[in-house]
Amino acid sequence: MTDIDFVPIAVGVVAVVAGALIVHYFLNKKSTKPRREPNRTARLRTLVDPNDKYLLPLVEKEVLSTDTRRFRFGLPSKQHVLGLPVGQHIHLIATIDNELVIRPYTPISSDEDVGYVDLVVKVYFKDTHPKFPGGGKMTQYLEQMELGDKISFRGPSGRLQYLGNGTFSIKKLRKDPPKHVTAKRVNMIAGGTGITPMLQLVREVLKRNDKDKTEMALLFANQSEKDILLRGELDELAQKHPDQFKVWYTVDKAAEGKLQLGHTHATYSIVS
């Protein structure tokens, strides 16, 4: 592992509404081999081959807001987990209006959850945004799915994987051999439903009961306070782990009287 003081890595950047992610790794100077956590009890994995497609049924749908949904898909059995490493994502695949549509998503569930996988998705309805009058093809397709309908999953995908204890495996290109870097601190920026990959990492680090000392900071941007997804869990994690995880919120439109700081250092403003 090469000694480096600072490495900026853009894991993914899209519009704030769709979600954004910029992660900066403040690296240790020690050249050590990455340490993996002990394997969990063996479970049946759904995503066995990243090149195969796995047809999964919609078993539950929850309305989180006027345009955001939680979709729960059933796995092959109640003993199955998805089999998605932390830092990786899946692709949903569907033929919509005679066109093959493929979109990436990061589940909010984890491999601690057996029998199902949960996705939180912002639905882009037609005629709601002047630049995209047709709306989102995949998100509207998901919105129209009935319980029992199936859609194809493919994965794991992605060039970044968290191995534990601050160590990341990163590929510059998909076919490149992975390089390992160890971070003392991870800074994250997310927008909208782009919170899901961040929450995946935050949960993984904090559930290790002080075995993982990685520090994390998150700036979470949304259009308004009511649009802040999964805020209850984020606030709870920040309260329980104040020395290890901090979160800031920023919104385009602040409610009157809401310009204040809270226990999570929530700031309702525009960051320029």
N, C-alpha and C positions, 0 to 999 in steps of 0.2 A: 504494500500500500504506500503510495507516494505521499510524502509529507507536504501538506498544503495548509496555509493559514485560513483561506476562505474560498469557498466554491459556491457560486450562485447557480441553481439548477431550476429551470422552468419546467415543471412537470406538465402543466397544461394551462393555456390561457384562452378564454373565450369571453363573450360579453358578460357584464356583471349580472344581467338578468339570468343568463343560462348558467353562470358559475365560472369562477376563475381560481387559479391556483398558482402561486409562486412560492417555492420553498427555498430557503437559504440554509445551507448547512454550515455551521461553524465547527470545523473539523478538529479532532484531537491531532496532535503531532506525533502520537505514538503509532508506530507501524506494527500493528498487531493483527493476528488472524481473527476473522469474525467469529463470534461465538453464537451458536444457535441455542435456543431454549430447548429443553428436553421435549421430545415428541409427546403430544397428548395421546390419550387412549385412542387406539385405532378405530376409525369410523368409516362407514361407506361413503366414498366421495362420488358426487354427481359429475363434476367436471374432470373426467379422466384424461381426455385428449383435447388439447386446445384447438385442434383443427376440426373436431366433430361438432355437430349441432345436437342439442338436447331439448326435446319438446316438453315443455312444462305447462301445467294447467293453472289458470287463474282461480284461486280458491277464496280470495277475500279482497274487497276494495273499500278503502276508508277515505272520506272527504276530509282533508286537513284544512283547506281554505277554498275560496271560490275557484282557484285554478291549480291547486296542488292536491295530489292524491298519493295514498300509500297503496301499492299493489302487492299482494302476497301471492306467490306462486308455490305450488306444491312440488316437493322433490319426489323421486321415485318411491321412497318408502319413509316411514317415520324414523328409521335408523340412519337415513342419509343426511349428510351435511352437503353444502354446496361445494366445498373444496377450493376456496378462493384465498390465496395468500394475501396478507396485508400489504396494501400498495398496488394491488392489481384490480382490474375491472372486468366486466363481462360485456358482450355485445348482444343486443336483441336484434333478431332478423325476421323480417316479414315481407311478403309481397303485397304492396298496396297500390291499387289502381294500375296493375300490370307492371309495377316497378319494384325491383328489389331494394329494400330500405334497411340499412344497418346503422345502429346507433349505440354508442358506449354508455354504460351506466355503472355506478358503484353501489352495491347494496348497502342498506343501513343495518341489515342483520349480519351475523358473523358465523363462523364455524362452531360457535358455542350453541347455535340454534339448530335443532335437528328437525327434519321433515318439511322445512319451508325456507323461502328466501324472500325478503322484503325490499322493494324499491320505492323510493320517494321521488315522484316525477312532477314537474311543473308542466301543465298542459297548455300548449300554445294554440288557442282557438283561432279559427279563421276570422278575418275582418276585425281583429282587435289591435293589430299593429300595421300602420301604413306601409312599412317596408316589407312586411311579410303577410300580404292579404290572405294567402292560402293557409296560414298557420303552420303548425308542426305536423308533419306526416306521421311520424311514429307516435308522438304524444297523443294525437287525436285518435289514432288507431287503438292505443291502450285504453283511452277513455271510453271507446265504443265496445270494448270487449265485455262479454257476459261471463259470469261465473261458469267455469268448466271449459271455456275456450282456451286453446293452447297457443303458445308462441315459442319460437326457437331461441335458446340461449347458446352462446359460444364463449369459451374462455378456458382458463384464465388468459387475460391479455394485459399488456403493459410492460414497460422497460424498467420499472422501479419496484423493488420489493423490500419490505422491512423485515429484517432477520431477528430483531430484538437487541436490547442493550445499546441502543443508539446506532446500530450498524445497518446500513442500507446496501443492497445490491442494485447497481445501476448499469444499464446498457445504453450507450450513445445511440446505436442503431439496433434494430430488432435482432439481427443475426450476429451482433458483436458479442464477444465473451464479456461476462459481467465484471465490473470493478466494484470493490467494496470500500466504502467510506464510513467513518464513525463520527457521529455528531454529538456534541454536548447540548446543542440547542437547535430547535427547528422552528422557524418562523413561517407562518402560513397566511395566505390571503384567499378568501373564498367569497363567492357571490351567489345568492339564491340557492338552488339545489346543488351547486358546486360544493356545498358543505359536506356532502356524503363521503368523499375520500378523506377529508380531514378528520371527520368523526371516527372513521374506521381506524386511523392511526392513533388518535387520542385515546380511544377506548383500549386499544391493544397495549399502549404504554402504561396507562394508569391501572389496568387490572392486574398488573404483575406484582402488586403488593410490595412496593419499594425495591423490587429487584432491578427494575429499569429506572435509572436516574435521569433519563433524557428530559430536558426542559422544553416546553412548547408554548408558543404564543400564537394567537389566532386573531386576525382582523376579518370580521364577517360583514359584508356589505349587502344591503337590501334596499328595496324601493321605499318601504315604510316599516314602522315597528311591527305592525300586524303580519308582515310578510316574513318575519324572522322564524325560520323553520328550526325545530328541535331545540328551541331556546331553553326550555325547561331542563333538558338533560345537560346542555352546555353549562348553564348556570350552576347546576348541582355539582358537576365535575370540577368547575373552577372553585366552588366553595370548599369541597372536600380536599382539594389538592392545590392550595393557594401558592405554594412554593414551586410547583412544577407545571401548572397550566394556568394561563391567563387568556381571557377573551375580551375583545373590544367589538362593539357593534357600531356600524355607521349606516345611516339611511339617507335617501334622497329627499324625503319629505318628513320632517319631524313634527309630531303633534305638539300643539301649543303647551308650553310649560314642561316639556320633556328634555330640555337642554340641561342635563345633569349627569353626574358621575354616580355609578353604583358600585356594588361589591366586585363586579367583574370589569370595572373601569369602562362601562358602556358609555360611549359618546355618540350623540345623535347629531351628525354633521357630515359634511362632504370633505373627504381627504383629498387635497390637491397635490 
